[in-house]
Amino acid sequence: MGGITQGVDEDGHLAVFLGESGQQGYLPHNVAVSLGWAPSPTPPTRRRRTVRATRLR
């Protein structure tokens, strides 16, 4: 048996999902993320660009 997580099923009811080898249907995306089967929807953080000061001649 794989991971265990809770989520909402296709009817909107609270459900517990058990990760195993076999598929009976499609998981809601947030459940797949919780089980580590899908990438997180949060975008990667970006570093802020800065401008260096220059001397005027």
Buried (B, 14 or more C-beta within 10 A) or exposed (E): EEEEBEBEBEEEEEBEBEBEEEEEEEBBEBBBBBBEEEEEEEEEEEEEEEEEEEEEE
